[in-house]
Amino acid sequence: METEKPFRVIVVGCGLIGLTAAHILSKTGIDFTILEKHETVLALQGTTLALWPQTLRIFDQLGLLKALEPSLDYIEQGFTLSAKDARIRMKDETVLLIEKNHGHGIKIMHRPDLVRLLYESLPESVKSLILLKKHVVNISPSEDGVKVVCADGSTHEGSIVIGADGVRSSVRLLMRALKRGKKPEDLPQAQKQPYVATYRLYFGEIPILPGLATNTRYDGSQDGLSTQIVNGTDRGWYGVYEKIDSHTSKATRYTETDKVDILNRCGNLYLAPGWKLQDVNARRLGDTGLINIEEGLIDGWSFERIVLVGDAVRKYEPHAGLGYNSGVTDLVVLINDLRQLLRDDKFPGTRTLQDLFEIYEKKRLKDTRKMAEFSMKTARLIAWSSWKDRVMAKYILPNLPLNKAFFNNTFGPLISETPVLDWLEESVLPKSHIAWKHHPGVQNDGVKGGTKSHNVL
Ligand SMILES: Cc1cc2nc3c(=O)[nH]c(=O)nc-3n(C[C@H](O)[C@H](O)[C@H](O)COP(=O)(O)OP(=O)(O)OC[C@H]3O[C@@H](n4cnc5c(N)ncnc54)[C@H](O)[C@@H]3O)c2cc1C
């Protein structure tokens, strides 16, 4: 049965992906609201976040690139080293290769800065669509829509729900329960929490330490463990990734004592030449964090009028820096298709929406599986998780140009196939060695197929 109510999207979660959804949806003309459980969308703490070329293209389309420009930092080289004695094993210039291949390079940003700028750059009228302290606890579907219930008793009606509520997604849980006709608490643990914590990460922020280069990444390896310093232009971030042997899907809250323990265990490991963890830690700026790093990829990204994006469908180990970037591509594919559908059919029924969501998942799984594998392998290689990883990291990679071949022939082509918003112009696309497969249907002057294009639905 078709509805006469105007189409409305309810996004659950206003983290990085929810905020990005606000930018994209606000340009489509589709009515939407975002429900966020916290009292602010702003984050105080966080590490650095890498933005890949495919995401920078979307930021350009959204008019965000200029706003972010002053806060964008970069890396131009990396060193891999022994965490035991700081011996340099390899100099890596993959980032420069990526820039040559794709025009845009990889930029880095302090995560809280990215969150703040994504929020502050929204027009006031869009900010008002973000409702805070709205902890979603239930979703009831109907023939022609969805009703979302929050812990404060408020209800919100819409045509579809987009779950952008992260690793422990409530929308995913509620959706899975609806699909199986069960209560969420009666689902098996693997359905309740599909990701498994494989590493714990201790992290903090530092100034550029004496003797270390700016715009440089240092990755230290030791059996089952990796260390890291990422130096931007005027500040850096450090971390230690420790393998968790008893893989768990339960949430772990670490205490200050746990942080002291990790410092005791790993304090003598080198993060960079001349810098052990204990000495780096003594120079920290502000608080440090200790979190579990989960990994996983689900199937079944949707059910009827509910669909998931971002960390709710996948969690990559962060060494490769792809999680947020993949979530942005989710939004691009989903909203491109939704916008197109709504141009032809203002009141799509449940079956039509479900078909669209299934196609979205199919399209996204192609690169998601490859990126998950790349993220997983990168983490294990750096942490020498097996003898094979150790041999590869210590002897093969430093001596053979395998990285270059991989980025030229495998990963580069994968990046170049990332879609863009087909209905928004792109103002700058720097020259690249590998041609991008997708371009907006709109030229710089806003002309599509010879006619003026309206960048709205
Ligand atoms: C250490 C580390 C480094 C990383 N580095 C990179 C990197 O360099 N590059 C990269 O691309 N990615 C990186 N990532 C991954 C990236 O942070 C995530 O992919 C990204 O944050 C996912 O965004 P999200 O919006 O899906 O989830 P989140 O950012 O977790 O946001 C989810 C939001 O939903 C809200 N929420 C949850 N439940 C409810 C509910 N029931 N009702 C209402 N609201 C709810 C939460 O409060 C939160 O605001 C890194 C991750 C880690 C841990």
Ligand as a Chemical Component Dictionary entry (heavy atoms), coordinates in Angstrom:
data_LIG
# 
_chem_comp.id                   LIG 
_chem_comp.type                 NON-POLYMER 
_chem_comp.pdbx_formal_charge   0 
_chem_comp.three_letter_code    LIG 
# 
loop_
_chem_comp_atom.comp_id 
_chem_comp_atom.atom_id 
_chem_comp_atom.alt_atom_id 
_chem_comp_atom.type_symbol 
_chem_comp_atom.charge 
_chem_comp_atom.model_Cartn_x 
_chem_comp_atom.model_Cartn_y 
_chem_comp_atom.model_Cartn_z 
_chem_comp_atom.pdbx_ordinal 
LIG C1  C1  C 0 41.711 4.403 16.874 1  
LIG C2  C2  C 0 40.899 4.551 15.645 2  
LIG C3  C3  C 0 41.447 5.187 14.540 3  
LIG C4  C4  C 0 40.698 5.294 13.375 4  
LIG N1  N1  N 0 41.271 5.903 12.296 5  
LIG C5  C5  C 0 40.557 6.002 11.160 6  
LIG C6  C6  C 0 41.114 6.642 10.024 7  
LIG O1  O1  O 0 42.268 7.069 10.043 8  
LIG N2  N2  N 0 40.346 6.741 8.902  9  
LIG C7  C7  C 0 39.079 6.223 8.846  10 
LIG O2  O2  O 0 38.429 6.317 7.782  11 
LIG N3  N3  N 0 38.525 5.631 9.905  12 
LIG C8  C8  C 0 39.219 5.509 11.051 13 
LIG N4  N4  N 0 38.657 4.922 12.137 14 
LIG C9  C9  C 0 37.277 4.413 12.029 15 
LIG C10 C10 C 0 36.257 5.531 12.219 16 
LIG O3  O3  O 0 36.471 6.171 13.450 17 
LIG C11 C11 C 0 34.862 4.949 12.163 18 
LIG O4  O4  O 0 34.728 4.177 10.996 19 
LIG C12 C12 C 0 33.787 6.037 12.166 20 
LIG O5  O5  O 0 33.870 6.769 13.348 21 
LIG C13 C13 C 0 32.407 5.404 12.062 22 
LIG O6  O6  O 0 31.456 6.386 12.214 23 
LIG P1  P1  P 0 29.952 6.030 12.599 24 
LIG O7  O7  O 0 29.213 7.317 12.558 25 
LIG O8  O8  O 0 29.488 4.859 11.812 26 
LIG O9  O9  O 0 30.051 5.511 14.109 27 
LIG P2  P2  P 0 30.355 6.409 15.415 28 
LIG O10 O10 O 0 31.355 7.456 15.100 29 
LIG O11 O11 O 0 30.651 5.426 16.489 30 
LIG O12 O12 O 0 28.971 7.140 15.733 31 
LIG C14 C14 C 0 27.840 6.444 16.176 32 
LIG C15 C15 C 0 26.917 7.453 16.827 33 
LIG O13 O13 O 0 25.673 6.834 17.131 34 
LIG C16 C16 C 0 25.260 7.222 18.434 35 
LIG N5  N5  N 0 24.373 6.174 18.944 36 
LIG C17 C17 C 0 24.714 4.903 19.267 37 
LIG N6  N6  N 0 23.626 4.227 19.663 38 
LIG C18 C18 C 0 22.568 5.083 19.596 39 
LIG C19 C19 C 0 21.175 4.972 19.871 40 
LIG N7  N7  N 0 20.643 3.825 20.318 41 
LIG N8  N8  N 0 20.364 6.051 19.714 42 
LIG C20 C20 C 0 20.889 7.215 19.246 43 
LIG N9  N9  N 0 22.214 7.383 18.982 44 
LIG C21 C21 C 0 23.046 6.324 19.128 45 
LIG C22 C22 C 0 26.564 7.360 19.203 46 
LIG O14 O14 O 0 26.412 8.158 20.358 47 
LIG C23 C23 C 0 27.458 7.994 18.161 48 
LIG O15 O15 O 0 27.364 9.393 18.163 49 
LIG C24 C24 C 0 39.378 4.789 13.322 50 
LIG C25 C25 C 0 38.820 4.157 14.443 51 
LIG C26 C26 C 0 39.577 4.033 15.580 52 
LIG C27 C27 C 0 38.975 3.344 16.769 53 
# 
loop_
_chem_comp_bond.comp_id 
_chem_comp_bond.atom_id_1 
_chem_comp_bond.atom_id_2 
_chem_comp_bond.value_order 
_chem_comp_bond.pdbx_ordinal 
LIG C1  C2  SING 1  
LIG C2  C3  SING 2  
LIG C2  C26 DOUB 3  
LIG C3  C4  DOUB 4  
LIG C4  N1  SING 5  
LIG C4  C24 SING 6  
LIG N1  C5  DOUB 7  
LIG C5  C6  SING 8  
LIG C5  C8  SING 9  
LIG C6  O1  DOUB 10 
LIG C6  N2  SING 11 
LIG N2  C7  SING 12 
LIG C7  O2  DOUB 13 
LIG C7  N3  SING 14 
LIG N3  C8  DOUB 15 
LIG C8  N4  SING 16 
LIG N4  C9  SING 17 
LIG N4  C24 SING 18 
LIG C9  C10 SING 19 
LIG C10 O3  SING 20 
LIG C10 C11 SING 21 
LIG C11 O4  SING 22 
LIG C11 C12 SING 23 
LIG C12 O5  SING 24 
LIG C12 C13 SING 25 
LIG C13 O6  SING 26 
LIG O6  P1  SING 27 
LIG P1  O7  DOUB 28 
LIG P1  O8  SING 29 
LIG P1  O9  SING 30 
LIG O9  P2  SING 31 
LIG P2  O10 DOUB 32 
LIG P2  O11 SING 33 
LIG P2  O12 SING 34 
LIG O12 C14 SING 35 
LIG C14 C15 SING 36 
LIG C15 O13 SING 37 
LIG C15 C23 SING 38 
LIG O13 C16 SING 39 
LIG C16 N5  SING 40 
LIG C16 C22 SING 41 
LIG N5  C17 SING 42 
LIG N5  C21 SING 43 
LIG C17 N6  DOUB 44 
LIG N6  C18 SING 45 
LIG C18 C19 SING 46 
LIG C18 C21 DOUB 47 
LIG C19 N7  SING 48 
LIG C19 N8  DOUB 49 
LIG N8  C20 SING 50 
LIG C20 N9  DOUB 51 
LIG N9  C21 SING 52 
LIG C22 O14 SING 53 
LIG C22 C23 SING 54 
LIG C23 O15 SING 55 
LIG C24 C25 DOUB 56 
LIG C25 C26 SING 57 
LIG C26 C27 SING 58 
# 
